[in-house]
Amino acid sequence: KKSRRLARAKKAAAIAPAPLQKLRPIVHCQTQKYSAKTRLGKGFTLEELKAAGLSAKYARSVGIAVDFRRTNKSNESLELNVARL
């Protein structure tokens, strides 16, 4: 237990200004049963990054996850994730 805790602290110190986990977008779950719930997605879309004034290359360098395949289907979720950035 102690060695794992020390290893985590050592890793956090090594990548000092960056967070341990990447910043991820909030997305809605898929099927009708779970569509009201939200969860963390794989990465922000290029459209969300552009609206926030960031490039994909810069976003990755500061610890923001980027997903080139994801698309925005609603304006509300786009605005929510831009505010998250």
TIKOLMAR-23075 format. One line per field, with one value per atom (N, C-alpha, C, O): residue in three letters; atom name; x negated, y, z. Coordinates in Angstrom, 3 decimals, decimal comma. Example, Ala and Ser with C-alpha at 12.3 -4.5 7.8 and 13.67 -1.06 7.14 Angstrom:
% residues 2
marfi c(ALA_ALA_ALA_ALA_SER_SER_SER_SER)
mardren c(N_CA_C_O_N_CA_C_O)
u c(-13,190_-12,300_-13,200_-14,236_-12,850_-13,670_-12,900_-13,409)
v c(-5,690_-4,500_-3,300_-3,319_-2,250_-1,060_0,030_1,138)
w c(7,800_7,800_7,800_8,465_7,080_7,140_7,870_8,039)
This chain:
% residues 85
marfi c(LYS_LYS_LYS_LYS_LYS_LYS_LYS_LYS_SER_SER_SER_SER_ARG_ARG_ARG_ARG_ARG_ARG_ARG_ARG_LEU_LEU_LEU_LEU_ALA_ALA_ALA_ALA_ARG_ARG_ARG_ARG_ALA_ALA_ALA_ALA_LYS_LYS_LYS_LYS_LYS_LYS_LYS_LYS_ALA_ALA_ALA_ALA_ALA_ALA_ALA_ALA_ALA_ALA_ALA_ALA_ILE_ILE_ILE_ILE_ALA_ALA_ALA_ALA_PRO_PRO_PRO_PRO_ALA_ALA_ALA_ALA_PRO_PRO_PRO_PRO_LEU_LEU_LEU_LEU_GLN_GLN_GLN_GLN_LYS_LYS_LYS_LYS_LEU_LEU_LEU_LEU_ARG_ARG_ARG_ARG_PRO_PRO_PRO_PRO_ILE_ILE_ILE_ILE_VAL_VAL_VAL_VAL_HIS_HIS_HIS_HIS_CYS_CYS_CYS_CYS_GLN_GLN_GLN_GLN_THR_THR_THR_THR_GLN_GLN_GLN_GLN_LYS_LYS_LYS_LYS_TYR_TYR_TYR_TYR_SER_SER_SER_SER_ALA_ALA_ALA_ALA_LYS_LYS_LYS_LYS_THR_THR_THR_THR_ARG_ARG_ARG_ARG_LEU_LEU_LEU_LEU_GLY_GLY_GLY_GLY_LYS_LYS_LYS_LYS_GLY_GLY_GLY_GLY_PHE_PHE_PHE_PHE_THR_THR_THR_THR_LEU_LEU_LEU_LEU_GLU_GLU_GLU_GLU_GLU_GLU_GLU_GLU_LEU_LEU_LEU_LEU_LYS_LYS_LYS_LYS_ALA_ALA_ALA_ALA_ALA_ALA_ALA_ALA_GLY_GLY_GLY_GLY_LEU_LEU_LEU_LEU_SER_SER_SER_SER_ALA_ALA_ALA_ALA_LYS_LYS_LYS_LYS_TYR_TYR_TYR_TYR_ALA_ALA_ALA_ALA_ARG_ARG_ARG_ARG_SER_SER_SER_SER_VAL_VAL_VAL_VAL_GLY_GLY_GLY_GLY_ILE_ILE_ILE_ILE_ALA_ALA_ALA_ALA_VAL_VAL_VAL_VAL_ASP_ASP_ASP_ASP_PHE_PHE_PHE_PHE_ARG_ARG_ARG_ARG_ARG_ARG_ARG_ARG_THR_THR_THR_THR_ASN_ASN_ASN_ASN_LYS_LYS_LYS_LYS_SER_SER_SER_SER_ASN_ASN_ASN_ASN_GLU_GLU_GLU_GLU_SER_SER_SER_SER_LEU_LEU_LEU_LEU_GLU_GLU_GLU_GLU_LEU_LEU_LEU_LEU_ASN_ASN_ASN_ASN_VAL_VAL_VAL_VAL_ALA_ALA_ALA_ALA_ARG_ARG_ARG_ARG_LEU_LEU_LEU_LEU)
mardren c(N_CA_C_O_N_CA_C_O_N_CA_C_O_N_CA_C_O_N_CA_C_O_N_CA_C_O_N_CA_C_O_N_CA_C_O_N_CA_C_O_N_CA_C_O_N_CA_C_O_N_CA_C_O_N_CA_C_O_N_CA_C_O_N_CA_C_O_N_CA_C_O_N_CA_C_O_N_CA_C_O_N_CA_C_O_N_CA_C_O_N_CA_C_O_N_CA_C_O_N_CA_C_O_N_CA_C_O_N_CA_C_O_N_CA_C_O_N_CA_C_O_N_CA_C_O_N_CA_C_O_N_CA_C_O_N_CA_C_O_N_CA_C_O_N_CA_C_O_N_CA_C_O_N_CA_C_O_N_CA_C_O_N_CA_C_O_N_CA_C_O_N_CA_C_O_N_CA_C_O_N_CA_C_O_N_CA_C_O_N_CA_C_O_N_CA_C_O_N_CA_C_O_N_CA_C_O_N_CA_C_O_N_CA_C_O_N_CA_C_O_N_CA_C_O_N_CA_C_O_N_CA_C_O_N_CA_C_O_N_CA_C_O_N_CA_C_O_N_CA_C_O_N_CA_C_O_N_CA_C_O_N_CA_C_O_N_CA_C_O_N_CA_C_O_N_CA_C_O_N_CA_C_O_N_CA_C_O_N_CA_C_O_N_CA_C_O_N_CA_C_O_N_CA_C_O_N_CA_C_O_N_CA_C_O_N_CA_C_O_N_CA_C_O_N_CA_C_O_N_CA_C_O_N_CA_C_O_N_CA_C_O_N_CA_C_O_N_CA_C_O_N_CA_C_O_N_CA_C_O_N_CA_C_O_N_CA_C_O_N_CA_C_O_N_CA_C_O_N_CA_C_O)
u c(-0,824_0,000_-0,869_-0,632_-1,856_-2,717_-3,526_-3,687_-4,031_-4,851_-4,015_-4,509_-2,751_-1,878_-1,594_-1,585_-1,361_-1,112_-2,321_-2,179_-3,506_-4,735_-4,974_-5,453_-4,637_-4,793_-3,861_-4,249_-2,615_-1,676_-2,174_-2,070_-2,719_-3,242_-4,446_-4,611_-5,290_-6,468_-6,051_-6,642_-5,017_-4,518_-3,911_-4,114_-3,160_-2,546_-3,611_-3,445_-4,701_-5,786_-6,531_-7,021_-6,619_-7,364_-6,660_-7,312_-5,318_-4,565_-3,913_-2,763_-4,663_-4,197_-3,070_-2,017_-3,197_-2,083_-0,844_0,269_-1,020_0,122_0,874_0,268_2,198_2,958_2,683_2,176_3,018_2,796_3,707_3,260_4,989_5,911_6,183_6,146_6,460_6,781_8,182_9,044_8,394_9,711_10,568_10,172_11,733_12,594_13,969_14,403_14,661_15,960_17,081_16,924_18,207_19,400_20,266_20,622_20,604_21,431_22,622_22,603_23,656_24,829_24,636_24,046_25,135_25,069_25,955_26,790_25,766_26,337_27,810_28,592_28,205_29,546_30,622_30,331_31,879_33,012_33,077_33,456_32,710_32,758_31,785_32,113_30,602_29,547_29,336_28,434_30,157_29,891_30,011_29,482_30,692_30,803_29,535_29,289_28,727_27,493_26,346_26,327_25,395_24,199_22,983_23,004_21,921_20,669_19,524_19,752_18,294_17,135_16,862_16,871_16,619_16,371_14,892_14,068_14,564_13,182_12,356_11,207_12,947_12,210_13,099_14,205_12,606_13,357_13,296_12,310_14,359_14,373_13,543_13,240_13,190_12,424_13,268_12,744_14,584_15,494_15,526_15,541_15,536_15,527_14,222_14,220_13,114_11,809_11,725_11,196_12,257_12,225_13,064_12,668_14,235_15,109_14,450_14,693_13,612_12,919_11,620_10,964_11,252_10,052_8,765_7,711_8,838_7,650_7,398_8,334_6,135_5,817_5,706_5,466_5,881_5,829_4,444_4,316_3,419_2,045_1,756_1,154_2,186_1,971_2,773_2,276_4,015_4,876_4,249_4,270_3,696_3,049_1,823_1,523_1,121_-0,100_0,179_-0,688_1,392_1,717_2,650_3,186_2,849_3,612_5,104_5,886_5,514_6,924_7,068_6,344_7,995_8,206_8,918_9,850_8,471_9,049_9,509_8,763_10,757_11,304_11,698_12,643_10,968_11,218_12,493_13,073_12,939_14,099_15,418_16,453_15,409_16,661_17,245_16,507_18,585_19,250_20,260_20,737_20,581_21,578_22,943_23,116_23,907_25,255_26,200_27,195_25,910_26,781_25,949_24,793_26,569_25,912_25,695_24,723_26,610_26,523_25,268_24,546_25,017_23,836_22,548_21,532_22,592_21,432_21,093_19,934_22,097_21,884_21,427_20,590_21,975_21,598_20,116_19,401_19,669_18,268_17,304_16,160_17,745_16,905_16,703_15,612_17,771_17,671_16,742_16,040_16,737_15,870_14,397_13,530_14,124_12,741_12,309_11,176)
v c(-1,191_0,000_1,255_2,193_1,253_2,422_2,648_3,786_1,568_1,728_2,252_3,036_1,823_2,328_3,817_4,592_4,205_5,619_6,473_7,558_5,991_6,723_6,799_7,813_5,722_5,719_6,739_7,426_6,841_7,837_9,247_10,112_9,488_10,806_11,152_12,301_10,153_10,365_10,712_11,588_10,012_10,286_11,683_12,394_12,076_13,402_14,497_15,540_14,256_15,239_15,329_16,397_14,209_14,181_14,991_15,650_14,942_15,694_16,924_17,250_17,597_18,624_19,550_19,521_20,366_21,290_20,600_21,098_19,458_18,762_17,932_17,441_17,768_16,935_15,446_15,061_14,615_13,175_12,562_11,747_12,949_12,470_13,595_14,776_13,189_14,178_14,746_14,080_15,982_16,604_16,002_16,026_15,465_14,797_15,464_16,067_15,359_16,016_15,241_14,065_15,911_15,245_14,856_15,695_13,562_13,050_12,291_11,877_12,116_11,350_9,889_9,562_8,999_7,565_7,223_8,028_6,004_5,738_5,341_6,047_4,270_3,750_4,561_5,413_4,281_5,025_4,941_5,905_3,798_3,586_4,514_5,040_4,714_5,470_6,874_7,583_7,291_8,557_9,785_10,844_9,667_10,810_10,995_12,077_9,940_10,009_10,591_10,498_11,189_11,696_11,000_10,520_10,951_10,337_11,076_11,966_10,714_11,327_10,616_9,386_11,387_10,819_10,572_10,717_10,197_9,893_11,165_11,236_12,164_13,401_14,476_14,198_15,702_16,830_16,812_16,357_17,311_17,394_18,600_19,495_18,598_19,720_20,997_22,097_20,834_21,987_22,631_23,856_21,803_22,321_23,048_24,105_22,472_23,103_24,444_25,421_24,474_25,702_26,799_27,964_26,409_27,382_27,935_29,076_27,107_27,559_28,299_28,841_28,317_29,034_28,254_28,848_26,922_26,083_25,255_24,911_24,936_24,006_22,607_22,450_21,598_20,211_19,870_19,168_20,362_20,077_20,699_20,058_21,940_22,610_21,920_21,730_21,548_20,907_19,622_19,356_18,829_17,579_17,847_17,078_18,921_19,205_19,653_19,531_20,173_20,622_19,661_20,008_18,462_17,442_17,440_17,079_17,838_17,784_16,682_16,673_15,763_14,660_15,167_15,967_14,696_15,098_13,849_12,877_13,878_12,761_13,285_14,064_12,854_13,343_12,756_13,340_11,608_10,929_11,403_11,242_11,991_12,413_13,623_14,498_13,676_14,834_15,400_14,692_16,686_17,335_17,230_17,629_16,687_16,543_17,610_17,935_18,159_19,198_20,406_20,286_21,552_22,802_22,912_23,519_22,319_22,396_21,697_22,235_20,490_19,747_20,423_20,380_21,042_21,781_22,927_23,101_23,703_24,843_24,381_25,030_23,265_22,724_22,342_22,634_21,677_21,246_22,393_22,354_23,406_24,593_25,303_25,790_25,357_25,972_25,145_25,694_23,841_22,937_23,184_23,041_23,554_23,864_25,187_25,623)
w c(0,000_0,000_0,000_-0,762_0,850_0,976_-0,299_-0,741_-0,887_-2,093_-3,263_-4,073_-3,357_-4,419_-4,220_-5,176_-2,957_-2,647_-2,987_-3,551_-2,647_-2,957_-4,467_-4,975_-5,179_-6,634_-7,282_-8,227_-6,769_-7,293_-7,035_-7,905_-5,841_-5,499_-6,372_-6,780_-6,660_-7,501_-8,929_-9,559_-9,440_-10,781_-10,865_-11,849_-9,825_-9,790_-9,774_-10,407_-9,050_-8,987_-10,309_-10,675_-11,030_-12,296_-13,380_-14,190_-13,395_-14,416_-13,795_-14,089_-12,936_-12,009_-12,468_-11,831_-13,515_-13,764_-14,338_-14,168_-15,015_-15,628_-14,589_-13,636_-14,762_-13,827_-14,060_-15,114_-13,075_-13,213_-14,266_-15,073_-14,267_-15,295_-16,280_-15,935_-17,528_-18,545_-18,308_-17,735_-18,755_-18,679_-19,785_-20,950_-19,443_-20,414_-20,466_-19,485_-21,619_-21,766_-21,072_-20,743_-20,853_-20,328_-21,514_-22,342_-21,587_-22,690_-22,110_-20,951_-22,931_-22,521_-22,868_-23,898_-22,004_-22,266_-23,460_-23,873_-24,021_-25,333_-25,403_-26,040_-24,790_-25,038_-24,336_-23,496_-24,695_-24,164_-22,637_-21,972_-22,096_-20,651_-19,917_-18,853_-20,478_-19,798_-20,362_-19,916_-21,340_-22,033_-21,140_-21,481_-20,010_-19,099_-18,279_-17,747_-18,174_-17,380_-18,190_-19,417_-17,493_-18,155_-17,578_-16,445_-18,374_-17,937_-18,608_-19,427_-18,265_-18,912_-20,222_-20,281_-21,274_-22,587_-22,830_-21,927_-24,066_-24,446_-24,639_-24,205_-25,289_-25,520_-26,120_-26,582_-26,107_-26,652_-28,175_-28,754_-28,830_-30,284_-30,731_-29,942_-32,003_-32,563_-32,540_-32,364_-32,722_-32,695_-31,311_-31,195_-30,254_-28,884_-28,583_-27,951_-29,041_-28,820_-29,551_-29,021_-30,782_-31,577_-30,917_-30,893_-30,380_-29,708_-28,442_-28,051_-27,810_-26,603_-26,934_-26,044_-28,223_-28,646_-28,434_-28,203_-28,512_-28,335_-29,587_-30,309_-29,843_-30,928_-30,335_-29,138_-31,175_-30,702_-30,168_-29,164_-30,830_-30,416_-29,040_-28,178_-28,846_-27,565_-26,457_-25,347_-26,768_-25,772_-25,254_-24,052_-26,153_-25,737_-24,877_-23,963_-25,162_-24,416_-22,981_-22,115_-22,721_-21,367_-20,632_-19,579_-21,173_-20,463_-20,727_-19,847_-21,929_-22,316_-23,367_-24,363_-23,146_-24,085_-25,337_-25,248_-26,513_-27,792_-28,532_-28,641_-29,047_-29,818_-31,192_-31,319_-32,227_-33,580_-34,171_-35,086_-33,662_-34,248_-33,684_-34,330_-32,484_-31,856_-32,562_-33,014_-32,660_-33,268_-32,278_-31,391_-32,437_-31,592_-32,261_-33,412_-31,523_-32,070_-31,526_-32,175_-30,352_-29,798_-29,378_-28,970_-29,490_-29,134_-27,624_-27,175_-26,841_-25,378_-24,862_-24,022_-25,377_-24,918_-25,387_-24,693_-26,559_-27,061_-26,112_-25,735_-25,727_-24,823_-23,438_-22,812_-22,963_-21,665_-21,640_-20,682_-22,722_-22,763_-23,037_-22,586_-23,765_-23,973_-22,634_-22,337_-21,828_-20,503_-19,615_-18,766_-19,809_-19,037_-19,363_-18,501_-20,614_-20,998_-20,385_-20,591)
